[in-house]
Amino acid sequence: MTQLPRLLQILIFSFMIASCTKEAEIPKNSDKEIITFVIKKADGTEFSPTDYLVNWSGKNIEFILPYGTATNPLTPEFTIKGVSVKPGSGVAQDFSKPVIYTVTAQDGSSAQYTVTVKWGTAPLIYFGASDNYLYCLDGGTGAQVWRYKGEGSFVYSSPTYANNTIYIGSIDNNVYAIDPKGGYTKWMRKIATTGIESDAVYADGTVYVGTNDDMLYALDGNTGSTKWTYLTGANISSSPTIENGVVYFGSSDGYFYALKATDGSLKWKFLTGGMINQSGAALVNGVLYFGSRDANLYAVNASDGSLKWKYSTGDISLEQSSPTVSNGIVYIGGWYNVGAFTKKGSLYALNALTGQLLWKAVENTGISSSPFVSNGFVYITADDLKIHALNAVSGTPLWSKEILPNSASPVVVFNRVFVGGGGSRNFYCFDALTGSEIWRFPLPDALNTSSALILPAIGGPVHPGDSGANQ
């Protein structure tokens, strides 16, 4: 065999190596994008899709969250095209100022995305007062937007929002339909002679409201005209609850009723051992929860009125507080031992499935308001003249403030608590986590207020715990 000259062998070998190296060199990827980006609360839970807006333009991402939302910290979760990103997904961040995310590609190039979190417009706060005014306040500053003068006190019937209308009953026997932005009358209908304490609740074009004349009314939501009525054996002070074409409510005659929403015909009724006063029912997972003067909290099947369980406090009436159900726990306030009025009630927390008492707190204070649960806290006002914030799981006290609430129930929207302090002649806004006062609105001529309705700029209305619209 003829051998090639050594120099030629080296050249051929070098050429082969160069060719192989050239074939192995694959261009590195230059992708460096954020594909999806969501923001969660500090505890990892998601915001409701109706609670926020997102504006995404190029490498600028803007989130508009409800007014008062805590922005430090928030937890982002996102996906990318690239090999790395800093800060990383799932890492809590302080979004009180813009955060820059750097995405690095395989080829070493990078791109920066700026994420900004802002608050939307402040919510509007609606509540009635014993000076005969219905108030609308700016939730950010406490400034008055408008006030509406009625013919009597708006204290007992908390406002409801639906159908682009504020509905509220008054002790002057009228149901009012008020424009939420301008504060003018859409319609007004006198339906009673001894006052209205029940909340007026809207569903499917109809407003349902009880009267102290023992009658439940179904009114046309647009005109106020009567569709039907149902007569009970005593006054109806509690808020009706409506679901799946059925109206549920309690009466001071001791019965709890279920009526067909279309015509007011009776489906069933359940007899307790005492009056059902202000305790409107919470309806959760097909079960109705309500309190009675007979010292029992009842859990009743919504379908047929059969009893699931009842819990007795012994002798403390549960007629004044509407239960709130959250994460499998029922919360309700105890009033007094009726008749003697020598013992004061507490805040009770029970297992929603079994009725077993989990804990009680704010003990021996007397409670005639309804609890509100938000972000792991339960809020309640009591006759010790204070608003209380407690751990919703354990009942551990977190903070309290003396405001002289006079039975007004608190309402919470994200990071703010709104509550009337009629005895101190003020309406208050507190930081929901710390209890620090953000603002107060003076009410020099009002000794009492109703519970508040909150109408955020983003998301749906937030009703108080005593409203059948809060389900």
Beta strands, then each sheet from edge to edge (+ up, - down):
strand 1: 33-40
strand 2: 53-57
strand 3: 60-65
strand 4: 75-81
strand 5: 84-86
strand 6: 99-104
strand 7: 110-119
strand 8: 124-128
strand 9: 133-138
strand 10: 144-149
strand 11: 160-162
strand 12: 165-169
strand 13: 174-178
strand 14: 185-190
strand 15: 201-203
strand 16: 206-210
strand 17: 215-220
strand 18: 226-231
strand 19: 241-243
strand 20: 246-250
strand 21: 255-260
strand 22: 266-271
strand 23: 282-284
strand 24: 287-291
strand 25: 296-301
strand 26: 307-312
strand 27: 324-326
strand 28: 329-333
strand 29: 347-351
strand 30: 357-361
strand 31: 372-374
strand 32: 377-381
strand 33: 386-391
strand 34: 397-402
strand 35: 411-413
strand 36: 416-421
strand 37: 426-431
strand 38: 437-442
strand 39: 453-455
sheet 1: 1+ 4-
sheet 2: 2+ 3- 7- 6+ 5-
sheet 3: 10+ 9- 8+ 39-
sheet 4: 11+ 12- 13+ 14-
sheet 5: 15+ 16- 17+ 18-
sheet 6: 19+ 20- 21+ 22-
sheet 7: 23+ 24- 25+ 26-
sheet 8: 27+ 28- 29+ 30-
sheet 9: 31+ 32- 33+ 34-
sheet 10: 35+ 36- 37+ 38-
end
